Amino acid sequence: MRDLRLSRRLLFTAGSGVLGVTVLNTLTGCSDSGEPASSATTAPAPGGSSGPAGGTAVTGDWHRVNLSFVSAYLLIRGKEAAVVDTGTAGSETAIGDGLKAAGCDWSAVKHVILTHQHQDHAGGLAGVVPLVTAKLYAGQADIQGINADKPMTAIADGDEVFGLRIIGTPGHTAGHVSVFEPATGVLVAGDALRNENGLEGAAPQYTEDPDKAAVSVKKLAALDVKTILPGHGDPLTSNAAAALKQLAASL
């Protein structure tokens, strides 16, 4: 077993007009070197999880790629990685630099999951696809609105990808999904939740069906959530479950 040492650092990246700040939040990454891939504010849970799309996965590593007003997330398990959301067009440089900082490269990415079709979350897909051999996933109702140069796999509530549970969270868009890891309580919420001025639901002005969006928040509040990774705003790593239950009760 490798010795794990902790450090904290931010990686500032710029490419194609997109400024990225990669916040590293892990103990380990894809590298086999003795150096830790990144810092840890969320420690890996013991054991692992497995799924038909991803094999055995070591749980616990998440990285935020902060693309100014929106975020992409890297979920790294052993030597494989999933990218959840791809930001706006041109974000592939910042995402690639985030992978590098975690001790990975694009070859480690086996799964790209889009929470929904909006361009601030799916617009970077065109730049990511040529760099990976990954399988692409999105909710069935949103696939038609996503510009992809290779086939996409439809996912729905209850599906499993890379040991991650897909949670159907329609409302913001008809096919919106969130990604939950039961072993660690990490929830990647897309636009079902935001944390710009405290924890809130989907922004009403950009939401197709506010009633369904509220139901989706209540559905998420029933999960054993420990960390919330929203599409907009900062990750919520402390008292996440309480904040989510309070929000759900207010809707």
N, C-alpha and C positions, 0 to 999 in steps of 0.2 A: 504494500500500500504506500502511495506517495505521501510525503510530508506536505501538509497544506498550510500555507502562510497567507495571512490576510493583508490586503492593501486596498486603498480607495483611490480611484482616479477617474477623471472624465476625459473623453476623447472627442475633440472638436474636429469635424470633418466638413468639407465643402466639395460639392460636385454638381455640375449642371444647374447651377443656380440654387441648389438646395443646401442649406446649412444644417448640419446634424450634430447633436450632442449625444454620444452614446454613454449611458449610465450603466456601469457594470455592477451586477448584483449577484455574484456567484462565488463558490469556492473552487470549482473546477470547470474546465472547458474541454475542447476536443483534443488539445495537445497532450502528447505523452511525456513532455518534458517535465522536469522537476519543478519548474516555476509555475505558480498558480496562474490561471488564465485571467482572473479578475478578482474584485473584492466581493465580500459576502455580507449582505444585509439580510439575506434569506438563506439559511443554511439548508443543505440537502436533508431530506428525510431519509431514514434508513430504508433499505429494500429498494424495490423498483416496481415498474408496471410494464405490462406488455399489451400489445394489440395487433390485430391482423395486418395493419399497414406499417407498423414500425418495429416489430420484434421487441426484445427486451430493452427497457429504457431505464437509465438511472435518473431518479427524480430529483428535482430541486433547483436547477439552474435556470434563471431568467435574466434577460438583458433588455433594457429599454433603449431603443434608438429614437432619440428626441429630435423630430424633424420640425422644430419650431412650434407650430400650432397643432401638430398631430404626431402620434407615435406609432412606430412598428415595434414588435417584440420578437426576440429570439429565445426560443426554448431549447436548451441544449441538454441532451441526455446521452452520456457516454461520448461516443464519437460521431453521433448523428444530431441533426438540428432540424427544428421546424421554424419557419418564419410565419408569424401571424400578422397579417396586413403588410402592405408594401409602400404605404405613403403615396405622395404625389409623384408625377412623372419626374424622373431623374434622381429618385431617392436610392437607386441601387448602389451608388458610391458610398453613401453613409452607411447603408446596411452592410455592405462588404467590409468596410472598415470596422464596424462593430463585430463582425464575425472574426476578423483578424485579431482584434484586441482580446477576444475570448479564446484565442488559440486555435481557431478554425479557419476554413476557407469555404468557398462556395460548394466544393465537392461534398462537404458534410451535410448540406441542406437536402433532405429527402422529402420534405413536406412543406408546401406553401398553402396556408389556410387564409382565406379572405373572410372577414366577418360580414362584409356586405359590399354592394356594388358601387358606392359613392367614390368619386375620383380621388378624394383625399386619403382613401384607404386602399383602393384598387388601382389607382393611376400609375403606380410604380411597377405594376406587374410586367408590362411590356419590356422594361429594362432588366428585370430579374430573370425572366424566362430563358434568354440565351445563355445565362450563366450557370444554370442548374440542370440536373436531370430529375428534379423533384416532381412528385405528383402534385397536382393543383386541386384545391377543394374550395367549394363555396356552397351556400344554400341554394337549393333547386330554383326557387323563385327569383333569385338574383343573377343566376348564371348568364341569362340572355343579355343582361346589361353590363357584362364585364368583357372588355376587349382582351382576349387571350389568343396567343399564336399556337396553342396546343390544347387538346381536349381537357375539360375540367370534370372533376368527379363531384356529383351532387352529394351533399351531406345533410343529415337531418337530426332532430332531437334523438339522443340515445346512441348515436353512432360513436365509434372510437377510432381515433387516429393517433398513432404513436403513443399509446397509453393515455391519451387525452380524451376526455368526454366532450362530445359536442352537445351544446344546450341550445335548442331552438328558442330564439328570442325575437320573434317578429314584432313589428310595430314601427320602428325607425325605418326599416324597409320590410317588404313582405318576406324576404328570405334571410333576414339577419340571423346570425348565429353567434354564440359566445363559446369560449373554449375553457374547460375546467379540468384541473388535475386533482382528483380526489385525495391522492396520497399526500399532497402538500397544501391543499386549499387555495392554490393559485387560480385566479379567474381572470382571463383576458376577455374584456367585456365589449370591445369595439365601441360602438356608439350607444349601446343599451344603457351605459352609465358614463358619466363624465365627472371630473373632479377639478374643475377650474375655480369654483367658488364654494367649496364644500361638495359633498357627494350629491349628485342629482341624476335624474333620468335623462333620456334622450332630449336634445334641444327641440322644443316644439315646432319651431319654424322650419325645421328640416325633416320632420317626422311624418310618415305617411298616415299612420293610424295611432294617435295618442292613446286611445283606450287599450289597444293591444300592447303598446309599449309599456303601459302601467302594469298590465298583467305579467309581462315579461320580467319587470323589476321584482315583483312579488315572487315569481318563480325562482329567480336568482337568490332572493333572500332566504329561501328554504334550504339552500346548500350550506355545507360547512365551509364557509369562505374565510380564509385567513389573510389573503392578499388580493387586492383588486388592481388590475392593470387596465386603465381606461384608455380609449382612443385619444381623448383630449383631457389635459390636466395631468397632475402628478400621480404616480402609483400610490395607493393607500396600503400601507404595510402595518399599521397599528389600529386596533379596534375596528377592523374592516367589517366584521360580521355585525357588530352593534350599529355601525353607521348605516349599513345596508338595510337592516331590519327597521331602523328608524325611518329611513326613506320610504320603504315599502308601506309602512303603517300610515304615512302621510298621504298616500295616493288613493 
